[in-house]
Amino acid sequence: MPNKIKPTGAQKSKFYIHFVIYLIASVAMLTMYNKGATEWVYPWPAWIVAAWGLAVIGHWCAVFTSYEDKGMTEFNRQAKG
């Protein structure tokens, strides 16, 4: 079974910065998108929040659930050859 790759401090800090910016931007978009509207307004920030949320989940998976690829050394050897 492949070994789990332990994330570095730089990888963790980049993820946490990404997550905090996502939270701040999401809260800002969702609270301010319909300011001053008197009728129904299309909730356009929901699309951005959902897509960006999927990107944050993917970033988390890449940082915290990565395993080494046993075939990578063979691939690199063949690529150089």
Secondary structure by P-SEA (a helix, b strand, c coil): cbbbbbbcaaaaaaaaaaaaaaaaaaaaaaacccccccccccccaaaaaaaaaaaaaaaaaaccbbbbbcaaaaaaaaaac
